Amino acid sequence: LSWGLVSTGCKKPRKQMLTSEQTKAIDENILSEAPTLQLPIQAVLDGRVKLLGADLSAKSVKVGETFEVTWYWEALEDISGDWKVFVHFEAPGRRRTVHDHQPMGEIYPFHKWKKGQVIRDKQVIRVSKDFPNGAARLHVGVFDEKAWIDRQQNVRMKVTNTAEVKVPVDGENRILGATLSITGG
């Protein structure tokens, strides 16, 4: 019998190659300064990121339809790690949908952010047909995706300036980003 070894080499993570359209989208959504916001928030997370605020395409949405929320973030330092935005869309005490994502449609993750950048992150959310009528809330924050995948640990960036934030922050480091009215259910 002869034993042979096959070397497969070192497997390195593939580098993400962006299309010219994606590169253009990134360039268009890194702003030199924040615009005037419908919903100013000003929450600092772990001293690394600031959620400046948000804009909503509508304040009232029918079930089955979509709305757009645009988050505005500022990098207070270069970011490293496997951070991801979490968004909980919920009717208090009744129903929650989760809309976790990497900014800019998954093409501009936190580890690419550079100190001083203002990032515009547009997100489209569909209201499920079984979502209850009434007030619904968008809670937002940043979590460590790797900690969740590897160990089921819910590690979140902590809001470090709670007293200065212009909206409520709960004990789970969830920032109340917006409130909408849901109809037609």
N, C-alpha and C positions, 0 to 999 in steps of 0.2 A: 504494500500500500504506500502511496506517496501522498503527502499532504501539501496542498498549495494554498498560499495566502493571496488574497486579492485585496489590493489597496484601493480604497475608494476615494482617498484624498480627504482633505479638510473641507467640510461643508460650511461655507460662509453664507450669511443671509444675503439674499438678493437685494440689490439696490433698486429702489423704486424708480422707474423711468416714467417721467411725466410727458404727456403730449404737449404740443405747443398751445392748445386750448387750455389745458390745466395750468401751465406756466403763466399764461395770460390772466387766468382767473385768480391765481395767487397774487400776481402783481396788482390787479384791480382791487383786491380785498385787503391789502396791507395799506393802511391809511397813514398819512402824516400826522393827523390829529383826529380826535373823535368829533363826529357831527353833533348837532343839537339832538338830544335823544327824547323820545316820547316818555320813556320810563327810566330815569336816572337811578342808578343803584349804588355805585362806588364801593363795592365790597372787595377788600384785599384778602387774598387766599394765600396763606403761608408766607406772606411777604414776597411771593414770586409772581403772582398774577393778580390783576385787578379786573373785575367785571364792572365795566363802566356803566352799562345799562343795556336797554333793549328797545326795539321798535316792533309793533304788531301790525299786521296787514288788516286786521279786523278786531273789534272788541266783542262781537257777537258772531257765532258760527253755528250752522245747522249740522246735525249729526250726518255723517257720510261725506261731509265736505272737508276741505283742507284750509289751513291758514298758514301764514308764514310768520315766524319770529326771527328777528335778526339780533343776534347777540353781539356786543362790542366788548372786546377784551384788550387789555394792555399788558404786555410782557414787562414786568418790573426787573427782570434779569433773564439771562439765557436760561432756557428750561431743559432739564434732562429727565429721563425716566419715561415710564409708560402711562402717562396721564391721559385721561379721556374725559370729555364733558358728559355729565349725566343730566337728563331732563326727565322729570316725572310730571306727567299731565294727569291731574286727578280731580275727581269730584270728592271733596273731603268726606272721609269715612265710608265711601261707597265704591269707588272704582279708580284704578290707576293704570296708565299705560306708560311704558318706558321707552325713551328715545335717546339712548346713549349714542355718542358719535365723536369722531375726530372732526375738528373744525374744517370749514370750507369743503363740505361734501367728501370728507375722508382723505383729502389730498394735502392738508397742512397740519400734521400732528404737532403736539406740543414740543417735541424734541427739536423741531426746526425753528421754533420761535427765538427771536433775538431781542435783547433788552431794548426797550423804547418802541417796539412795533405796536401799532394799534391794529387789531385783527377784526374784520367784519365777518361774521359767521352766520350765514342765512340757513335756516332750517324750515322745512315744510313738514307740518304735522297733520295727519288725517284723523278726524274725529270719528271713532268707530260708530257704527249704526246703533249699537246697544249702549252707548254712553248716555248717562242720565241728563235730563234737562237741569238747568240751574247754573250756579257759579262753578267754575272750574279754575284750577290753579296750575301754573307752571312753576315748578321748583327746579332750580339749577345749581350745579356745583361741579367739582372736578374730583375724579377718583382715580386710584391706581389700578389700571386694568390687569396688570401682571399679578398683583397681590390677590385680586379676585379670582383670576383663572387658576393660579398655582395653589392657593391656600384657602379660597373662599373667604378671604379677609376683606372687609369693606373699609379700605383705607382711603380717607378723603382729605383733600386740602382743607385746612381749618380757616374759617373766616376770622381774621386777626384784628379787625377794626369794627367789631359789632356795634359799638356805640355810635359810629359815624355813618353806618349803612342806612340808606334812605328807605329800605323796605325790611320786613321781618326776616330774621334768620332763625331757623329752628335748632333744636339741640343736636340734630344730625348733620349740621353744616350744610343744610339745604337753604338756598336763598329764594325767597318768593320773587320770581322774575316778572310775573304778570298774572292778572285775573281776567277771565273771559266769561261771557254768558253763552251757554249751550242751549239751543232750541231744536224743536222738531223731532224729539225722541218719543 
